[in-house]
């Protein structure tokens, strides 16, 4: 990701637009040029690399672009390490103690270094020059580290990464994120909610399948005051969201002092699934388990008007959300949601059924593997507001179809 | 059967469920639709429980994760101002800010506060140096109790935890329920958007803020009233001088740029000013600055002007003339404990490499800075050079010479730098040298730092910095800057 000082955006009517690089020959050439500078500096210091990059920057005004590309290369594709024959901390102690005895004045420095080159050379069995001592003194400073390895990306991928990073950067000062998600597959939703949970974000969900779900994303303390504290988590969420098919979002942003000169008190950023940004996160599995996959396969062969869809309804429950496995729709518009429970532990089942009681959903079907002894799991089957179908081995479409009412 | 209303901690907030009877609780909470429960900010913990107790409403407290400690009385005879400050803080319900000059024993006051409030304690400090100083002191003072560090590579869990503001803010959601007493060292750091969560996300019912200078240029110190408590005790350097602080004198040295540097400096400034004139930008205000920064990213001329500005600044701050002065000062004070301050790391390393003097910057590994300070203490290293990291509160005992080579324009920083050499020692006379370049923008910076109004003509006698009364003035007249040749 990019640091705040490398972000570029424009403001118009309270809307923030990140500066994106088109995949043009010119930009590909620029990316290639910077990648080549890194390749040429493998085995040299970060300071040498910075100087070369600075020369490339020159007095041009797009220095932020060049610096941004270089930043991504050095943080995500490079390894820097200190390389020195003399351990710097010990070397410094030797040098400074010796210098202190001589009187720490610059006119004495050369003599001190010459003495120590001799002394250390004898101790280590090396021929050392005073210059080597002076250079080794701060070999451990990051700017004096060596670029020991570099994995060059193709220029187009670097431009893609740059664009996503620019968009991510906008979220750093977001205090509220409203996502509208339309018919998306269960796996995509699960993937998204996995990341929401991972980054400690909270959600409030409204709406339905037809109008789209509005998912408000923020954190625990957002209830009391708007906080940009969760902005970084939202930024990290974006690449996960880019793997979801149909959505749009609006983030509310706290303006920076420079932005206030535009006269806008509040800023927002909008983005949708057509934005063309590409994710560098790995995509999740389409199916959670083989059990569900085989059921979908069988359904495709079954003779029925009912259509099995992977695009599902989100079922909000307090503090969380349920994402059923399937949605089953009839051409006449009637629909059910189906949740398949195959592998389980008693604790998991108890929680699951507790959730189900809280779900306000009258067209839900739960398919439970017959191998489960619900009584032993301490689960009360009474008063469940949903239809339940038990199955042995694998779930058959027929068992589910019998429960459906047109 | 109705369950007892229970308070639990959730990442910087409290959840109250199920709702109690009565009515006072309503004013503390908000309905959180996301979890369909009532929530309140963590820092309301004490006020809420006090109100419930008053009303006779039973609340089960599952939020607090702090523990009772048994802390022995520190083997220190406190000064009267420390005892008075402790009493005032206790009287105020163990919440509030104590303002004492640097070097007057704020740490000892903190030990005393911990002794009378023996619960899990979090101590927040602005720098790694201070962190290790507190750590060493706490280990000595409370040898029976586990003391841990958070920040600078350490991630301990302990009932007494010393943390940097940065690490405490990053971990605020997790730390919020663990401590009953918060001690904020140099507490003027706390009221920023980033750091304030340390206090806001915490249930800590007891809070002590310590500082030498409460004021912030952005005025946000007013917020401390709410997040820590009122100012319960205040003593100025004047009130304590003679008793606690050592006298010092101050010498300002102006250096002239070499003819080459002068020429280059003038050329760069002219290049910058030419651009500013064309654009009608004045640098007198923050807004002017912001416009300059904005323009520098928009046009080639603006970018060049910004680069010129930076180069000019580098010449003024890092001039070779200053290093010549430094060389002479070190010769003059050979064998005396000396600290050199500069504003930027590049100059620190330049001096360290040229003079072979140990450096301390924020990049210095924690163990090495510890060892370096220790060697400075014992006298093995008579001189150290440092950037801003040693500005505040770090014990650098017995330093008798300070050299400020460059700086930025806040009064607070200046006072605290002075504080570094105001150490009480028998027969000690401290000298603070300020070396600035003549005829550069730095003169103005220095004035601002010393609290001189920028619009006053420079001929007018300068106000000496805060400590006036009771402080012995040097043989050199404070009000007339001397030039390098006069020394």
Interface residues (C-beta under 8 A of the other chain):
Chain A: X59 X60 X61 X63 X64 X89 X92 X93 X95 X96 X97 X98 X99 X100 X103 X104 X105 X106 X107 X108 X109 X112 X113 X134 X137 X138 X140 X141 X142 X200 X202 X203 X204 X219 X220 X221 X223 X224 X228 X229 X257 X258 X261 X318 X319
Chain B: X10 X11 X12 X13 X30 X32 X33 X34 X35 X36 X37 X39 X41 X173 X193 X197 X200 X201 X287 X290 X291 X293 X294 X297 X298 X299 X300 X302 X303 X304 X307 X323 X327 X330 X331 X334 X349 X352 X353 X354 X355 X356 X357 X358 X363 X365 X368 X371 X375 X380 X381 X382 X383
